């Protein structure tokens, strides 16, 4: 198993996550669907998830920075 994990790490070391690609292209990310779901479930069960909350807030803050730049064109979302 360890060898397999190391192979995957080596094979994907240069990959760029879709969320980072979205941020770089000034697009909305899938953070609401991925991390937002987790935050809602944790809240419903009274579980604190500070790292996930912080990550969610950081990505949303980044998205809001380029929303302010804007082009004046209607947004597709």
PDB file of N, CA, C and O in Angstrom:
ATOM      1  N   UNK A   1       0.814  -1.183   0.000  1.00  0.00           N
ATOM      2  CA  UNK A   1       0.000   0.000   0.000  1.00  0.00           C
ATOM      3  C   UNK A   1       0.868   1.260   0.000  1.00  0.00           C
ATOM      4  O   UNK A   1       0.598   2.216  -0.727  1.00  0.00           O
ATOM      5  N   UNK A   2       1.904   1.241   0.822  1.00  0.00           N
ATOM      6  CA  UNK A   2       2.783   2.409   0.886  1.00  0.00           C
ATOM      7  C   UNK A   2       3.393   2.702  -0.482  1.00  0.00           C
ATOM      8  O   UNK A   2       3.461   3.859  -0.898  1.00  0.00           O
ATOM      9  N   UNK A   3       3.833   1.664  -1.179  1.00  0.00           N
ATOM     10  CA  UNK A   3       4.419   1.855  -2.508  1.00  0.00           C
ATOM     11  C   UNK A   3       3.405   2.473  -3.468  1.00  0.00           C
ATOM     12  O   UNK A   3       3.741   3.358  -4.255  1.00  0.00           O
ATOM     13  N   UNK A   4       2.171   2.003  -3.396  1.00  0.00           N
ATOM     14  CA  UNK A   4       1.123   2.546  -4.263  1.00  0.00           C
ATOM     15  C   UNK A   4       0.886   4.027  -3.961  1.00  0.00           C
ATOM     16  O   UNK A   4       0.778   4.844  -4.875  1.00  0.00           O
ATOM     17  N   UNK A   5       0.806   4.361  -2.686  1.00  0.00           N
ATOM     18  CA  UNK A   5       0.606   5.757  -2.291  1.00  0.00           C
ATOM     19  C   UNK A   5       1.754   6.614  -2.806  1.00  0.00           C
ATOM     20  O   UNK A   5       1.524   7.712  -3.311  1.00  0.00           O
ATOM     21  N   UNK A   6       2.959   6.140  -2.689  1.00  0.00           N
ATOM     22  CA  UNK A   6       4.119   6.891  -3.170  1.00  0.00           C
ATOM     23  C   UNK A   6       4.078   7.058  -4.688  1.00  0.00           C
ATOM     24  O   UNK A   6       4.475   8.104  -5.203  1.00  0.00           O
ATOM     25  N   UNK A   7       3.605   6.045  -5.408  1.00  0.00           N
ATOM     26  CA  UNK A   7       3.461   6.155  -6.867  1.00  0.00           C
ATOM     27  C   UNK A   7       2.451   7.238  -7.226  1.00  0.00           C
ATOM     28  O   UNK A   7       2.687   8.037  -8.132  1.00  0.00           O
ATOM     29  N   UNK A   8       1.337   7.261  -6.522  1.00  0.00           N
ATOM     30  CA  UNK A   8       0.313   8.277  -6.787  1.00  0.00           C
ATOM     31  C   UNK A   8       0.856   9.666  -6.482  1.00  0.00           C
ATOM     32  O   UNK A   8       0.630  10.603  -7.248  1.00  0.00           O
ATOM     33  N   UNK A   9       1.562   9.805  -5.386  1.00  0.00           N
ATOM     34  CA  UNK A   9       2.164  11.092  -5.034  1.00  0.00           C
ATOM     35  C   UNK A   9       3.115  11.549  -6.130  1.00  0.00           C
ATOM     36  O   UNK A   9       3.062  12.702  -6.557  1.00  0.00           O
ATOM     37  N   UNK A  10       3.974  10.665  -6.582  1.00  0.00           N
ATOM     38  CA  UNK A  10       4.922  11.014  -7.642  1.00  0.00           C
ATOM     39  C   UNK A  10       4.210  11.366  -8.945  1.00  0.00           C
ATOM     40  O   UNK A  10       4.585  12.319  -9.627  1.00  0.00           O
ATOM     41  N   UNK A  11       3.185  10.593  -9.285  1.00  0.00           N
ATOM     42  CA  UNK A  11       2.484  10.798 -10.558  1.00  0.00           C
ATOM     43  C   UNK A  11       1.662  12.078 -10.576  1.00  0.00           C
ATOM     44  O   UNK A  11       1.403  12.629 -11.646  1.00  0.00           O
ATOM     45  N   UNK A  12       1.251  12.557  -9.412  1.00  0.00           N
ATOM     46  CA  UNK A  12       0.363  13.725  -9.374  1.00  0.00           C
ATOM     47  C   UNK A  12       1.016  14.959  -8.756  1.00  0.00           C
ATOM     48  O   UNK A  12       0.340  15.954  -8.498  1.00  0.00           O
ATOM     49  N   UNK A  13       2.301  14.901  -8.522  1.00  0.00           N
ATOM     50  CA  UNK A  13       2.996  15.991  -7.834  1.00  0.00           C
ATOM     51  C   UNK A  13       2.864  17.330  -8.545  1.00  0.00           C
ATOM     52  O   UNK A  13       2.860  18.372  -7.889  1.00  0.00           O
ATOM     53  N   UNK A  14       2.759  17.328  -9.849  1.00  0.00           N
ATOM     54  CA  UNK A  14       2.675  18.574 -10.615  1.00  0.00           C
ATOM     55  C   UNK A  14       1.235  19.016 -10.879  1.00  0.00           C
ATOM     56  O   UNK A  14       1.014  20.060 -11.492  1.00  0.00           O
ATOM     57  N   UNK A  15       0.262  18.239 -10.426  1.00  0.00           N
ATOM     58  CA  UNK A  15      -1.145  18.590 -10.659  1.00  0.00           C
ATOM     59  C   UNK A  15      -1.525  19.872  -9.931  1.00  0.00           C
ATOM     60  O   UNK A  15      -0.986  20.181  -8.868  1.00  0.00           O
ATOM     61  N   UNK A  16      -2.446  20.603 -10.509  1.00  0.00           N
ATOM     62  CA  UNK A  16      -2.994  21.810  -9.893  1.00  0.00           C
ATOM     63  C   UNK A  16      -4.473  21.547  -9.654  1.00  0.00           C
ATOM     64  O   UNK A  16      -5.203  21.197 -10.581  1.00  0.00           O
ATOM     65  N   UNK A  17      -4.909  21.714  -8.427  1.00  0.00           N
ATOM     66  CA  UNK A  17      -6.301  21.410  -8.094  1.00  0.00           C
ATOM     67  C   UNK A  17      -7.255  22.318  -8.871  1.00  0.00           C
ATOM     68  O   UNK A  17      -6.902  23.434  -9.251  1.00  0.00           O
ATOM     69  N   UNK A  18      -8.459  21.822  -9.095  1.00  0.00           N
ATOM     70  CA  UNK A  18      -9.452  22.613  -9.833  1.00  0.00           C
ATOM     71  C   UNK A  18      -9.807  23.879  -9.070  1.00  0.00           C
ATOM     72  O   UNK A  18     -10.115  24.901  -9.682  1.00  0.00           O
ATOM     73  N   UNK A  19      -9.769  23.828  -7.742  1.00  0.00           N
ATOM     74  CA  UNK A  19     -10.091  25.022  -6.967  1.00  0.00           C
ATOM     75  C   UNK A  19      -9.025  26.091  -7.159  1.00  0.00           C
ATOM     76  O   UNK A  19      -9.352  27.270  -7.296  1.00  0.00           O
ATOM     77  N   UNK A  20      -7.767  25.701  -7.170  1.00  0.00           N
ATOM     78  CA  UNK A  20      -6.702  26.672  -7.419  1.00  0.00           C
ATOM     79  C   UNK A  20      -6.799  27.204  -8.842  1.00  0.00           C
ATOM     80  O   UNK A  20      -6.579  28.393  -9.072  1.00  0.00           O
ATOM     81  N   UNK A  21      -7.122  26.349  -9.790  1.00  0.00           N
ATOM     82  CA  UNK A  21      -7.320  26.810 -11.165  1.00  0.00           C
ATOM     83  C   UNK A  21      -8.439  27.847 -11.223  1.00  0.00           C
ATOM     84  O   UNK A  21      -8.311  28.856 -11.916  1.00  0.00           O
ATOM     85  N   UNK A  22      -9.532  27.608 -10.501  1.00  0.00           N
ATOM     86  CA  UNK A  22     -10.640  28.568 -10.461  1.00  0.00           C
ATOM     87  C   UNK A  22     -10.192  29.897  -9.869  1.00  0.00           C
ATOM     88  O   UNK A  22     -10.492  30.956 -10.422  1.00  0.00           O
ATOM     89  N   UNK A  23      -9.487  29.851  -8.764  1.00  0.00           N
ATOM     90  CA  UNK A  23      -9.006  31.080  -8.118  1.00  0.00           C
ATOM     91  C   UNK A  23      -8.109  31.856  -9.073  1.00  0.00           C
ATOM     92  O   UNK A  23      -8.258  33.070  -9.215  1.00  0.00           O
ATOM     93  N   UNK A  24      -7.194  31.175  -9.719  1.00  0.00           N
ATOM     94  CA  UNK A  24      -6.275  31.849 -10.647  1.00  0.00           C
ATOM     95  C   UNK A  24      -7.006  32.454 -11.841  1.00  0.00           C
ATOM     96  O   UNK A  24      -6.578  33.475 -12.380  1.00  0.00           O
ATOM     97  N   UNK A  25      -8.104  31.832 -12.254  1.00  0.00           N
ATOM     98  CA  UNK A  25      -8.876  32.323 -13.401  1.00  0.00           C
ATOM     99  C   UNK A  25      -9.995  33.270 -12.960  1.00  0.00           C
ATOM    100  O   UNK A  25     -10.840  33.651 -13.770  1.00  0.00           O
ATOM    101  N   UNK A  26     -10.002  33.651 -11.683  1.00  0.00           N
ATOM    102  CA  UNK A  26     -11.011  34.560 -11.124  1.00  0.00           C
ATOM    103  C   UNK A  26     -12.430  34.025 -11.296  1.00  0.00           C
ATOM    104  O   UNK A  26     -13.360  34.776 -11.591  1.00  0.00           O
ATOM    105  N   UNK A  27     -12.578  32.717 -11.106  1.00  0.00           N
ATOM    106  CA  UNK A  27     -13.895  32.075 -11.180  1.00  0.00           C
ATOM    107  C   UNK A  27     -14.332  31.654  -9.781  1.00  0.00           C
ATOM    108  O   UNK A  27     -13.515  31.494  -8.874  1.00  0.00           O
ATOM    109  N   UNK A  28     -15.635  31.480  -9.633  1.00  0.00           N
ATOM    110  CA  UNK A  28     -16.141  30.920  -8.381  1.00  0.00           C
ATOM    111  C   UNK A  28     -15.682  29.475  -8.263  1.00  0.00           C
ATOM    112  O   UNK A  28     -15.592  28.752  -9.256  1.00  0.00           O
ATOM    113  N   UNK A  29     -15.397  29.075  -7.053  1.00  0.00           N
ATOM    114  CA  UNK A  29     -14.939  27.716  -6.785  1.00  0.00           C
ATOM    115  C   UNK A  29     -16.117  26.840  -6.371  1.00  0.00           C
ATOM    116  O   UNK A  29     -17.254  27.303  -6.277  1.00  0.00           O
ATOM    117  N   UNK A  30     -15.823  25.587  -6.130  1.00  0.00           N
ATOM    118  CA  UNK A  30     -16.846  24.656  -5.649  1.00  0.00           C
ATOM    119  C   UNK A  30     -16.821  24.547  -4.123  1.00  0.00           C
ATOM    120  O   UNK A  30     -17.305  23.564  -3.562  1.00  0.00           O
ATOM    121  N   UNK A  31     -16.256  25.557  -3.451  1.00  0.00           N
ATOM    122  CA  UNK A  31     -16.124  25.521  -1.988  1.00  0.00           C
ATOM    123  C   UNK A  31     -17.469  25.380  -1.289  1.00  0.00           C
ATOM    124  O   UNK A  31     -17.558  24.715  -0.257  1.00  0.00           O
ATOM    125  N   UNK A  32     -18.518  25.995  -1.834  1.00  0.00           N
ATOM    126  CA  UNK A  32     -19.840  25.888  -1.205  1.00  0.00           C
ATOM    127  C   UNK A  32     -20.325  24.447  -1.191  1.00  0.00           C
ATOM    128  O   UNK A  32     -20.957  24.010  -0.229  1.00  0.00           O
ATOM    129  N   UNK A  33     -20.033  23.719  -2.238  1.00  0.00           N
ATOM    130  CA  UNK A  33     -20.512  22.346  -2.356  1.00  0.00           C
ATOM    131  C   UNK A  33     -19.641  21.361  -1.591  1.00  0.00           C
ATOM    132  O   UNK A  33     -20.143  20.384  -1.035  1.00  0.00           O
ATOM    133  N   UNK A  34     -18.363  21.611  -1.563  1.00  0.00           N
ATOM    134  CA  UNK A  34     -17.448  20.677  -0.903  1.00  0.00           C
ATOM    135  C   UNK A  34     -17.371  20.975   0.592  1.00  0.00           C
ATOM    136  O   UNK A  34     -17.794  20.166   1.418  1.00  0.00           O
ATOM    137  N   UNK A  35     -16.838  22.124   0.926  1.00  0.00           N
ATOM    138  CA  UNK A  35     -16.622  22.450   2.329  1.00  0.00           C
ATOM    139  C   UNK A  35     -17.889  22.970   2.988  1.00  0.00           C
ATOM    140  O   UNK A  35     -18.106  22.745   4.179  1.00  0.00           O
ATOM    141  N   UNK A  36     -18.724  23.662   2.230  1.00  0.00           N
ATOM    142  CA  UNK A  36     -19.974  24.169   2.790  1.00  0.00           C
ATOM    143  C   UNK A  36     -20.850  23.047   3.310  1.00  0.00           C
ATOM    144  O   UNK A  36     -21.469  23.173   4.367  1.00  0.00           O
ATOM    145  N   UNK A  37     -20.904  21.946   2.569  1.00  0.00           N
ATOM    146  CA  UNK A  37     -21.680  20.783   3.008  1.00  0.00           C
ATOM    147  C   UNK A  37     -21.168  20.287   4.353  1.00  0.00           C
ATOM    148  O   UNK A  37     -21.950  20.042   5.272  1.00  0.00           O
ATOM    149  N   UNK A  38     -19.863  20.141   4.462  1.00  0.00           N
ATOM    150  CA  UNK A  38     -19.260  19.676   5.707  1.00  0.00           C
ATOM    151  C   UNK A  38     -19.578  20.627   6.855  1.00  0.00           C
ATOM    152  O   UNK A  38     -19.904  20.182   7.955  1.00  0.00           O
ATOM    153  N   UNK A  39     -19.487  21.926   6.609  1.00  0.00           N
ATOM    154  CA  UNK A  39     -19.776  22.904   7.659  1.00  0.00           C
ATOM    155  C   UNK A  39     -21.228  22.810   8.117  1.00  0.00           C
ATOM    156  O   UNK A  39     -21.506  22.887   9.314  1.00  0.00           O
ATOM    157  N   UNK A  40     -22.151  22.646   7.181  1.00  0.00           N
ATOM    158  CA  UNK A  40     -23.572  22.521   7.544  1.00  0.00           C
ATOM    159  C   UNK A  40     -23.821  21.263   8.371  1.00  0.00           C
ATOM    160  O   UNK A  40     -24.549  21.304   9.362  1.00  0.00           O
ATOM    161  N   UNK A  41     -23.224  20.157   7.969  1.00  0.00           N
ATOM    162  CA  UNK A  41     -23.408  18.899   8.707  1.00  0.00           C
ATOM    163  C   UNK A  41     -22.787  19.001  10.105  1.00  0.00           C
ATOM    164  O   UNK A  41     -23.380  18.550  11.084  1.00  0.00           O
ATOM    165  N   UNK A  42     -21.610  19.587  10.192  1.00  0.00           N
ATOM    166  CA  UNK A  42     -20.958  19.741  11.493  1.00  0.00           C
ATOM    167  C   UNK A  42     -21.813  20.617  12.406  1.00  0.00           C
ATOM    168  O   UNK A  42     -22.003  20.295  13.579  1.00  0.00           O
ATOM    169  N   UNK A  43     -22.325  21.720  11.873  1.00  0.00           N
ATOM    170  CA  UNK A  43     -23.170  22.616  12.664  1.00  0.00           C
ATOM    171  C   UNK A  43     -24.420  21.880  13.149  1.00  0.00           C
ATOM    172  O   UNK A  43     -24.820  22.032  14.303  1.00  0.00           O
ATOM    173  N   UNK A  44     -25.035  21.088  12.280  1.00  0.00           N
ATOM    174  CA  UNK A  44     -26.248  20.347  12.638  1.00  0.00           C
ATOM    175  C   UNK A  44     -25.999  19.365  13.779  1.00  0.00           C
ATOM    176  O   UNK A  44     -26.914  19.040  14.536  1.00  0.00           O
ATOM    177  N   UNK A  45     -24.762  18.898  13.900  1.00  0.00           N
ATOM    178  CA  UNK A  45     -24.428  17.925  14.938  1.00  0.00           C
ATOM    179  C   UNK A  45     -23.637  18.538  16.092  1.00  0.00           C
ATOM    180  O   UNK A  45     -23.163  17.824  16.976  1.00  0.00           O
ATOM    181  N   UNK A  46     -23.497  19.861  16.080  1.00  0.00           N
ATOM    182  CA  UNK A  46     -22.793  20.533  17.163  1.00  0.00           C
ATOM    183  C   UNK A  46     -21.310  20.241  17.222  1.00  0.00           C
ATOM    184  O   UNK A  46     -20.718  20.230  18.301  1.00  0.00           O
ATOM    185  N   UNK A  47     -20.706  20.005  16.069  1.00  0.00           N
ATOM    186  CA  UNK A  47     -19.279  19.683  16.005  1.00  0.00           C
ATOM    187  C   UNK A  47     -18.512  20.900  15.491  1.00  0.00           C
ATOM    188  O   UNK A  47     -18.851  21.461  14.448  1.00  0.00           O
ATOM    189  N   UNK A  48     -17.490  21.299  16.220  1.00  0.00           N
ATOM    190  CA  UNK A  48     -16.640  22.412  15.795  1.00  0.00           C
ATOM    191  C   UNK A  48     -15.622  21.916  14.769  1.00  0.00           C
ATOM    192  O   UNK A  48     -14.952  20.905  14.980  1.00  0.00           O
ATOM    193  N   UNK A  49     -15.519  22.631  13.674  1.00  0.00           N
ATOM    194  CA  UNK A  49     -14.534  22.305  12.633  1.00  0.00           C
ATOM    195  C   UNK A  49     -13.796  23.597  12.251  1.00  0.00           C
ATOM    196  O   UNK A  49     -13.984  24.121  11.153  1.00  0.00           O
ATOM    197  N   UNK A  50     -12.962  24.103  13.157  1.00  0.00           N
ATOM    198  CA  UNK A  50     -12.341  25.411  12.936  1.00  0.00           C
ATOM    199  C   UNK A  50     -11.448  25.488  11.702  1.00  0.00           C
ATOM    200  O   UNK A  50     -11.414  26.524  11.039  1.00  0.00           O
ATOM    201  N   UNK A  51     -10.729  24.426  11.381  1.00  0.00           N
ATOM    202  CA  UNK A  51      -9.852  24.473  10.209  1.00  0.00           C
ATOM    203  C   UNK A  51     -10.671  24.567   8.927  1.00  0.00           C
ATOM    204  O   UNK A  51     -10.331  25.328   8.021  1.00  0.00           O
ATOM    205  N   UNK A  52     -11.749  23.795   8.854  1.00  0.00           N
ATOM    206  CA  UNK A  52     -12.604  23.847   7.673  1.00  0.00           C
ATOM    207  C   UNK A  52     -13.313  25.194   7.574  1.00  0.00           C
ATOM    208  O   UNK A  52     -13.486  25.728   6.478  1.00  0.00           O
ATOM    209  N   UNK A  53     -13.720  25.739   8.708  1.00  0.00           N
ATOM    210  CA  UNK A  53     -14.357  27.058   8.720  1.00  0.00           C
ATOM    211  C   UNK A  53     -13.382  28.108   8.211  1.00  0.00           C
ATOM    212  O   UNK A  53     -13.741  28.956   7.394  1.00  0.00           O
ATOM    213  N   UNK A  54     -12.159  28.048   8.692  1.00  0.00           N
ATOM    214  CA  UNK A  54     -11.136  29.013   8.270  1.00  0.00           C
ATOM    215  C   UNK A  54     -10.853  28.882   6.773  1.00  0.00           C
ATOM    216  O   UNK A  54     -10.746  29.892   6.077  1.00  0.00           O
ATOM    217  N   UNK A  55     -10.732  27.665   6.276  1.00  0.00           N
ATOM    218  CA  UNK A  55     -10.507  27.445   4.850  1.00  0.00           C
ATOM    219  C   UNK A  55     -11.657  28.020   4.025  1.00  0.00           C
ATOM    220  O   UNK A  55     -11.427  28.716   3.036  1.00  0.00           O
ATOM    221  N   UNK A  56     -12.889  27.731   4.428  1.00  0.00           N
ATOM    222  CA  UNK A  56     -14.071  28.234   3.734  1.00  0.00           C
ATOM    223  C   UNK A  56     -14.046  29.761   3.678  1.00  0.00           C
ATOM    224  O   UNK A  56     -14.263  30.351   2.620  1.00  0.00           O
ATOM    225  N   UNK A  57     -13.781  30.393   4.814  1.00  0.00           N
ATOM    226  CA  UNK A  57     -13.751  31.856   4.879  1.00  0.00           C
ATOM    227  C   UNK A  57     -12.643  32.436   4.009  1.00  0.00           C
ATOM    228  O   UNK A  57     -12.843  33.467   3.366  1.00  0.00           O
ATOM    229  N   UNK A  58     -11.486  31.795   3.979  1.00  0.00           N
ATOM    230  CA  UNK A  58     -10.376  32.291   3.156  1.00  0.00           C
ATOM    231  C   UNK A  58     -10.722  32.243   1.668  1.00  0.00           C
ATOM    232  O   UNK A  58     -10.458  33.197   0.937  1.00  0.00           O
ATOM    233  N   UNK A  59     -11.311  31.140   1.223  1.00  0.00           N
ATOM    234  CA  UNK A  59     -11.668  31.014  -0.194  1.00  0.00           C
ATOM    235  C   UNK A  59     -12.762  32.008  -0.544  1.00  0.00           C
ATOM    236  O   UNK A  59     -12.701  32.640  -1.598  1.00  0.00           O
ATOM    237  N   UNK A  60     -13.769  32.160   0.321  1.00  0.00           N
ATOM    238  CA  UNK A  60     -14.854  33.104   0.048  1.00  0.00           C
ATOM    239  C   UNK A  60     -14.324  34.539   0.016  1.00  0.00           C
ATOM    240  O   UNK A  60     -14.777  35.351  -0.790  1.00  0.00           O
ATOM    241  N   UNK A  61     -13.371  34.850   0.886  1.00  0.00           N
ATOM    242  CA  UNK A  61     -12.764  36.183   0.883  1.00  0.00           C
ATOM    243  C   UNK A  61     -12.034  36.423  -0.441  1.00  0.00           C
ATOM    244  O   UNK A  61     -12.125  37.507  -1.017  1.00  0.00           O
ATOM    245  N   UNK A  62     -11.317  35.416  -0.914  1.00  0.00           N
ATOM    246  CA  UNK A  62     -10.595  35.535  -2.186  1.00  0.00           C
ATOM    247  C   UNK A  62     -11.582  35.743  -3.327  1.00  0.00           C
ATOM    248  O   UNK A  62     -11.361  36.595  -4.187  1.00  0.00           O
ATOM    249  N   UNK A  63     -12.668  34.974  -3.345  1.00  0.00           N
ATOM    250  CA  UNK A  63     -13.682  35.137  -4.385  1.00  0.00           C
ATOM    251  C   UNK A  63     -14.270  36.545  -4.357  1.00  0.00           C
ATOM    252  O   UNK A  63     -14.510  37.138  -5.408  1.00  0.00           O
ATOM    253  N   UNK A  64     -14.499  37.075  -3.174  1.00  0.00           N
ATOM    254  CA  UNK A  64     -15.100  38.410  -3.086  1.00  0.00           C
ATOM    255  C   UNK A  64     -14.142  39.488  -3.587  1.00  0.00           C
ATOM    256  O   UNK A  64     -14.586  40.535  -4.056  1.00  0.00           O
ATOM    257  N   UNK A  65     -12.832  39.246  -3.493  1.00  0.00           N
ATOM    258  CA  UNK A  65     -11.861  40.214  -4.015  1.00  0.00           C
ATOM    259  C   UNK A  65     -12.024  40.379  -5.517  1.00  0.00           C
ATOM    260  O   UNK A  65     -12.047  41.507  -6.009  1.00  0.00           O
ATOM    261  N   UNK A  66     -12.138  39.287  -6.253  1.00  0.00           N
ATOM    262  CA  UNK A  66     -12.252  39.454  -7.692  1.00  0.00           C
ATOM    263  C   UNK A  66     -13.675  39.707  -8.135  1.00  0.00           C
ATOM    264  O   UNK A  66     -13.888  40.080  -9.289  1.00  0.00           O
ATOM    265  N   UNK A  67     -14.653  39.523  -7.277  1.00  0.00           N
ATOM    266  CA  UNK A  67     -16.013  39.951  -7.604  1.00  0.00           C
ATOM    267  C   UNK A  67     -16.075  41.468  -7.643  1.00  0.00           C
ATOM    268  O   UNK A  67     -16.802  42.043  -8.453  1.00  0.00           O
ATOM    269  N   UNK A  68     -15.315  42.117  -6.771  1.00  0.00           N
ATOM    270  CA  UNK A  68     -15.317  43.584  -6.736  1.00  0.00           C
ATOM    271  C   UNK A  68     -14.662  44.171  -7.980  1.00  0.00           C
ATOM    272  O   UNK A  68     -14.995  45.280  -8.398  1.00  0.00           O
ATOM    273  N   UNK A  69     -13.727  43.422  -8.572  1.00  0.00           N
ATOM    274  CA  UNK A  69     -13.067  43.904  -9.785  1.00  0.00           C
ATOM    275  C   UNK A  69     -14.102  44.054 -10.877  1.00  0.00           C
ATOM    276  O   UNK A  69     -14.221  45.114 -11.491  1.00  0.00           O
ATOM    277  N   UNK A  70     -14.857  42.983 -11.119  1.00  0.00           N
ATOM    278  CA  UNK A  70     -16.001  42.984 -12.031  1.00  0.00           C
ATOM    279  C   UNK A  70     -15.759  43.578 -13.404  1.00  0.00           C
ATOM    280  O   UNK A  70     -14.848  44.381 -13.606  1.00  0.00           O
ATOM    281  N   UNK A  71     -16.584  43.171 -14.326  1.00  0.00           N
ATOM    282  CA  UNK A  71     -16.509  43.689 -15.688  1.00  0.00           C
ATOM    283  C   UNK A  71     -17.768  44.447 -16.054  1.00  0.00           C
ATOM    284  O   UNK A  71     -17.843  45.048 -17.126  1.00  0.00           O
ATOM    285  N   UNK A  72     -18.748  44.425 -15.183  1.00  0.00           N
ATOM    286  CA  UNK A  72     -20.028  45.028 -15.505  1.00  0.00           C
ATOM    287  C   UNK A  72     -20.929  44.081 -16.278  1.00  0.00           C
ATOM    288  O   UNK A  72     -22.086  44.401 -16.549  1.00  0.00           O
ATOM    289  N   UNK A  73     -20.403  42.917 -16.633  1.00  0.00           N
ATOM    290  CA  UNK A  73     -21.199  41.934 -17.365  1.00  0.00           C
ATOM    291  C   UNK A  73     -21.974  41.070 -16.378  1.00  0.00           C
ATOM    292  O   UNK A  73     -21.511  40.845 -15.260  1.00  0.00           O
ATOM    293  N   UNK A  74     -23.145  40.583 -16.776  1.00  0.00           N
ATOM    294  CA  UNK A  74     -23.884  39.702 -15.873  1.00  0.00           C
ATOM    295  C   UNK A  74     -23.101  38.425 -15.595  1.00  0.00           C
ATOM    296  O   UNK A  74     -22.414  37.901 -16.472  1.00  0.00           O
ATOM    297  N   UNK A  75     -23.208  37.945 -14.400  1.00  0.00           N
ATOM    298  CA  UNK A  75     -22.504  36.726 -14.010  1.00  0.00           C
ATOM    299  C   UNK A  75     -23.344  35.507 -14.377  1.00  0.00           C
ATOM    300  O   UNK A  75     -24.571  35.559 -14.290  1.00  0.00           O
ATOM    301  N   UNK A  76     -22.704  34.412 -14.787  1.00  0.00           N
ATOM    302  CA  UNK A  76     -23.452  33.215 -15.165  1.00  0.00           C
ATOM    303  C   UNK A  76     -23.986  32.441 -13.966  1.00  0.00           C
ATOM    304  O   UNK A  76     -24.769  31.510 -14.155  1.00  0.00           O
ATOM    305  N   UNK A  77     -23.596  32.785 -12.745  1.00  0.00           N
ATOM    306  CA  UNK A  77     -24.046  32.016 -11.591  1.00  0.00           C
ATOM    307  C   UNK A  77     -25.051  32.760 -10.756  1.00  0.00           C
ATOM    308  O   UNK A  77     -25.523  32.237  -9.746  1.00  0.00           O
TER     309      UNK A  77
END
